[in-house]
């Protein structure tokens, strides 16, 4: 069954392929830099995804929020870790983050439900 989350994943995958195969090499350079920022290093990938999530909430980018919620969960983030990350974003960004907090919680619930149904 298709969900909004699975549709987002498919859209993102397809459009990234389109962009990366456009022949415009600067896109590839930026995407490579972005990917490298989230691999294990002194900080593990889960921590980096949670940092990206908090930043995305403060910057109010719902596509980015969904991506980082999804990736953080894939990297093993728990509901409690996500709540604490959401709270950091709320404290840093203030009340304007509240609509994005709603969105983040909604998507977190969808992804955890999806994982539960797959098990």
N, C-alpha and C positions, 0 to 999 in steps of 0.2 A: 504494500500500500504506500503510495506516495504521500509524503508529508511536506509541509512547508520547509522543514529543515532539509529533507532529502532533495527537494527541488532547488533549494539554495546551493547545496553542494554540487549538484549537476550543472546548474547555471554557471557557477564560479569556475568549475573545471573546464567547461566548454569555452567560456570567454577567455580564461587564462591561456588555453591552447591557441585560440584565435589570435590573441595579442602576441604571445611568444613566437608564433609562426608568421607574424606579419612581415618579417624581414627588417624591422626597425630595431637594431641591436641595442639601443639605449634602454628599451623596455626590459630586455633580457638581463642587462647589467643590474638594473634596479631590483628586479624580482630575485636575482641571485643574492644580492645584498640583504634583502628582506628575509629570504629563507635562512640564510646563514645566521642572522641575528637570533633565531629561535632554537638553535641546536644546543645540546648540552655543552657546557663550558664550565667556567667557575660557578655559574648558576645553572641549575638543571632546566630542561625544556619546560617542565610544568610551571616552575616559578616564572620563567620568561613569558609564557602564555598568560599567566595571571597578571603580570605587569602590563602586557599588551592589552589585556581586557580592561584593566583599570584606566589606562590611558585612553582607550577607545570610548569608554563611558564618559570621561571628562570631555573628550573631543566631540561627543554626541554623534558617533557614526554607528548606526544600527547594523549595517553589513559587517563592520569590523567587530562589533560586540558579538554577533552570532558566530563569526569565524573563531574568535578567541574563546568563547564559551565552549564551543564544539571541540577545539583543539585541546583546551585545558582538561576537559573531561577525558578525551582520548589519552592524555598524558597522566591520568590518574587523579585528577582533582576531585575532591569530595564536595558535597553540598555545602558543608561548613566552610571549607576553604574558599569556595565561590562566594558565599555570603560575606566573608571577611574582606574579600577583594572588592565586592560591590560596595561595602561600607567605606573602604578607603576612597573609592571613586566619589561617593556621595559627600564625604568630608572635604575632599579636595575641590570638587566641582560645585558643591552647594545644591540648592533645591532645583536648579535647572536640570540636574542629572536624574531627578525622580522619574520622568517619563521613560528614560533609558534604563533605569533600574527595573521598572515594570517589564520592559521588553526583555531584559537580561534574565529575569526570573522566569518569565514565560518560556523562553527558549531553553533555559536550563531544565525546566520541568519536562518539556517535550523530548529533549535528548535523553534524560534519565529514563523516561517512560519508554522510549524507543529501545534503549539498551536492555531494559527489563523484559520487554516483549520478545527480544531476540534471544534471550537466555533460556 
